[in-house]
Amino acid sequence: MYVDATLGGGGHAEAILDRIVPGGRLIGIDRDEQALEQASRRLERFGGAVTLIRENFAAIRAVLLSQGIDRVDGVLFDLGASTMQFADPQRGFSFSVAGPLDMRMDRRQRLTASELVNGLAERDLADLIWRYGEERWSRRIARGIVRARPLATTVELAEVVRRAIPRRAWPRTIHPATRTFQALRIAVNDELSNLDNAIPAAAEVLREAGRLCAITFHSLEDRTIKHTFLRLSRGCTRSPGSSACTNGGKRWLRVLTKKPITPTPEEIERNPRARSAKLRAAERINT
Ligand SMILES: C[S@@+](CC[C@H](N)C(=O)[O-])C[C@H]1O[C@@H](n2cnc3c(N)ncnc32)[C@H](O)[C@@H]1O
């Protein structure tokens, strides 16, 4: 029994199912209804071996309980937005084609990027871009945005960001707005706190020697995974800012990747989006 906690288009789920069927079963979770539709078409041939559920992965325990499942052999997180989400201008994740300032993975939620961009005080906007984008020009960008408001589209926003950063400081390999867009996406989808909650919950549902794998695409996510794995391997699931151990000091994980696994040059050539990917894995102990 495996869980793909970030189903997306179903590519990883398909690869897992190819190895576990017949006999195995996979639960696929995503909070984006379009991802579920696409994955369900792709995984149709596996029939009853697959169950797809629209939910936040932070609720993984409740999802499994609702299926009468207590323990699983493996859980995979492939974090961030999907190719499909980036490719659809209407979703507002991409700055290359104009679309609304949306960026919600789950379109049932109310908060959109537009509310942050057009509604936050300049200082809060700057803090958000600094914190979640690690963008050193955050104050200038926030000032530029506030002066240009109201902004309606992704392309308008990208242009304002580009103009706010001195030309000599434009990054060489990415668009100058990349970090600002990442920051807004993380904030709209509350990505880091969902992850903080999901990793200990996933570790808890693993059976002895079950494995937890996480693929990240930027340093904030990678740091969250690394530190949570370390906490769980040292016997405390204390979350940042809290002093209490939530699992009574029991060691839950053995970390299998001292350093993250990164793609080979050949893989990057085949799949350029993988260039910043980092995979970390851990194994459940002491169930
Ligand atoms: C990088 S994509 C996964 C791609 C997938 N591995 C594949 O092979 O196609 C990440 C997916 O995770 C989903 N996602 C991100 N955060 C989530 C959360 N907190 N709960 C549920 N799904 C989430 C996104 O909607 C997106 O579809």
The ligand as a MOL file (V3000), in Angstrom:
LIG
                    3D

  0  0  0     0  0            999 V3000
M  V30 BEGIN CTAB
M  V30 COUNTS 27 29 0 0 0
M  V30 BEGIN ATOM
M  V30 1 C 4.9950 18.7520 -8.7920 0
M  V30 2 S 3.3250 18.2960 -8.8510 0 CHG=1
M  V30 3 C 3.3410 16.5560 -8.8030 0
M  V30 4 C 3.5520 15.9060 -10.1250 0
M  V30 5 C 3.4030 14.3930 -10.0930 0
M  V30 6 N 4.4040 13.7620 -9.2640 0
M  V30 7 C 3.4110 13.7650 -11.4730 0
M  V30 8 O 4.1220 12.7710 -11.6580 0
M  V30 9 O 2.7020 14.2680 -12.3610 0 CHG=-1
M  V30 10 C 2.7050 18.6890 -7.2620 0
M  V30 11 C 1.2270 18.4670 -7.0610 0
M  V30 12 O 0.9920 18.5030 -5.6630 0
M  V30 13 C -0.2060 19.1800 -5.4090 0
M  V30 14 N -0.1120 19.7320 -4.0590 0
M  V30 15 C 0.7670 20.6560 -3.6090 0
M  V30 16 N 0.5560 20.9000 -2.3090 0
M  V30 17 C -0.4580 20.0930 -1.9230 0
M  V30 18 C -1.1220 19.8700 -0.6800 0
M  V30 19 N -0.8050 20.5540 0.4310 0
M  V30 20 N -2.0920 18.9370 -0.6320 0
M  V30 21 C -2.4370 18.2300 -1.7550 0
M  V30 22 N -1.8550 18.4100 -2.9510 0
M  V30 23 C -0.8750 19.3290 -3.0340 0
M  V30 24 C -0.3150 20.2210 -6.4900 0
M  V30 25 O -1.6700 20.5730 -6.7120 0
M  V30 26 C 0.3240 19.5120 -7.6900 0
M  V30 27 O -0.6360 18.9010 -8.4890 0
M  V30 END ATOM
M  V30 BEGIN BOND
M  V30 1 1 1 2
M  V30 2 1 2 3
M  V30 3 1 2 10
M  V30 4 1 3 4
M  V30 5 1 4 5
M  V30 6 1 5 6
M  V30 7 1 5 7
M  V30 8 2 7 8
M  V30 9 1 7 9
M  V30 10 1 10 11
M  V30 11 1 11 12
M  V30 12 1 11 26
M  V30 13 1 12 13
M  V30 14 1 13 14
M  V30 15 1 13 24
M  V30 16 1 14 15
M  V30 17 1 14 23
M  V30 18 2 15 16
M  V30 19 1 16 17
M  V30 20 1 17 18
M  V30 21 2 17 23
M  V30 22 1 18 19
M  V30 23 2 18 20
M  V30 24 1 20 21
M  V30 25 2 21 22
M  V30 26 1 22 23
M  V30 27 1 24 25
M  V30 28 1 24 26
M  V30 29 1 26 27
M  V30 END BOND
M  V30 END CTAB
M  END
